[in-house]
Each structure stands twice: as C-alpha cells, then as structure tokens.
Amino acid sequence: MSFSQRILLRNALLVCGVCAFLSGCKSKSDSATREAAQPPFMSAVAAPLPQAADDAPPPEKTDGFDGKRALAQVAKQVSFGPRPSGSAAIVKLQEYLLSELKSYGCEVETDSFSASTPAGRLPMKNLLVKIPGEKPGVILLGTHYDTKELDNFVGADDGGSSTGVMLELARLLCHQRGKYAVWMAFFDGEEAVKEWSDDDSRYGSRQMAARLAMSHDALKIRAFLLADIVGSRNPVFRRESTSTKWLVDLVWGTARKLGYANVFVDESAAVDDDHDPFLKRNVPSVDVIGDFLASGYWHTPQDTMDKLSAKTLAMVGHVFLESIKQLQTQ
C-alpha cells in the first residue's frame, strides 16, 4: 500500500534511498531462507498488551465490537513472527485463521494459488468468509494478513491490526443474517516482494477480483470496505481519493455520527491498496487506512504491539459495523 508521496518517490527512481530510510527494505529469492525457522516474538507483545488494552471502550458502547479481543488477535498474529507470503510462519497463521473463523461458525472458502513474483513462484492462499443474505447482493469486507519481508518485521499494525478487526467482525457477524450477504476476504500477498508496482503487489486481491469477475460474482458486490493499518495509538484516517465517493461519504458520515470526526478527517489522500483490483472492475470500494507515512514505524522492526490501541481498533470496528447496517438498508 502507498500514499501518493510513495508513488512520486518510486517514479523518481529513489527506491534504494527509500529502502534505506524504511530500515531494511529487501527481498530474498532463496526459498530455503523463507522457510527458515522464525525467531520468537512473544516478548514483543507480552509487556505492552495490557496497557494497550486498557483504553478500550466497553463493547456495549461499540455495537458489541470488543477492542480488547481484536488487540489479542493482533498479538496472536505477531506471536508467529514475520509472516511474508510463502513462509512457514504464514502457513501457521493460515491454519490459525481457518480454525478461528470456523469456531465462530463461519463458512470459509480457500483459494490456494501460485503467484509469479520477482523472487520466483510463491504459494499463496486467500480466505473468503461467506455469510448468506436474504436477497441477492453482497457487502464485501477485506484485509491482508501477510507482512512485508523485512528483517524482524512483525507487522503489528501493517497486516495485523486490520486482520484483528476482521476476526472480531467475523465473530459478531457469522451468526447473523441480513438483507444482503456479507463476505469477508483475507488476502495473501498484498505486500511487494521487491518493489511496489502493479505487478509486484496485491497478489491476493488481484487473484480474488479476477476470480469473482469470471464467476460474475463481482457484479453482486454492492460495496467493498477495505481496512489496512488501522491500529495506531494516534490514528488519522483520511478520505482515500481514488475510492468510490458515495461509499467514502457513507463511511465517513457514519464515523462523524458516532463521534469520530476528529479521527476520520475530511482531508484526502490517494493510496494504492487492495481495493484497486476491485475498482478496476467497477466494484464500489473504499479504503480505510491510517496515515502510515507519519507513523514513524511503517515497514520497520518498530511496528510492534506497543504502537497499537484497543480503542482505535474498537473505533474502526464500530464504524464498519454501523456502515454495514446502513448498506443493508439500501
């Protein structure tokens, strides 16, 4: 994912400088290295988790969404260590996600595929939760669960936070039935293996968007709500300017009504992310993504649990739940 500043940097061919600035931007083509045992990272989550969870509002104030549970889901992901596509750690995470979703009573489809990357072909897997509705039409939610391949990068916010939110949403939604079906996509391969480009990024979302287009299911999607980097202690969510305007208005209007206008601000910025393959197929889409360029820890080993807030996760989950309710009435 990238704001327009990143696009400008890339176009100016400052890749090496950017990588140095982001502390350890590199790729590995040796599959054996990818499968090497990951170091333990539980120490990174044990101490700050209780403090980070203290600021969570009670679930009854956020439509049942439990920010502490969402934060614990992030900690579980981080406990696996770095989780780049094709690694042994991401396989363990995939197994955990499937087990957790099925424990909520969710119906989950998997799509295992092989992606051609600058490091060779890599195995990847998308997960798609399908909650039936009463009438034709789908509300799609999305997150990516992989982390960029950087030394000691556990991606608490970038990959972990949005996936924690989606797991908590699944816990609440999988036993409900609304007017329209709710599908939840867990994308592999969002991160670039080497350098962000149309070909080297968004592998999972490109795969799913293409499959849904071929099956004509893409025509059923009334709205796609994507979450990414949504756990910061100092959150700012700008209106993503390439997203579908009426859907952005709906989500940001919902946030304002819930009292989050100081976080879901009326400024705008352009972002490349997993909503792009769906926008290209005329699926109404919105990207809720934090200001990662200002965070100071994006794509560095400092993207750890102590940077996150259960309150922020609860806020985002609350906005998603209420936005879904509005979409169900349309």
Protein Blocks (a to p, Z undefined) as FASTA:
>chain_A
ZZfklmmmmmnopmmmmmmmnoopacdfblklmmpccddfklmmmmmmmmmmmmpccfkl
ngopafklmmmmmmmmmmnopadehiaklmmmmmmmmmmmmmnopacdddddddddfkbp
adddddddddddfbecdddddddfbdcddehiaolmnojlmmmmmmmmmmmmmmgccfbd
cdddddehkbcfkbgcfklghklmmmmmmmmmmnommmmpmbdcddehjlbfbdcddddf
kbcfklmmmmmmmmmmnopmmmmccbdcddddfklmmmmnopacddddddfklnopgoia
klcfklpcfklmmmmmmmmmmmmmmmmmZZ
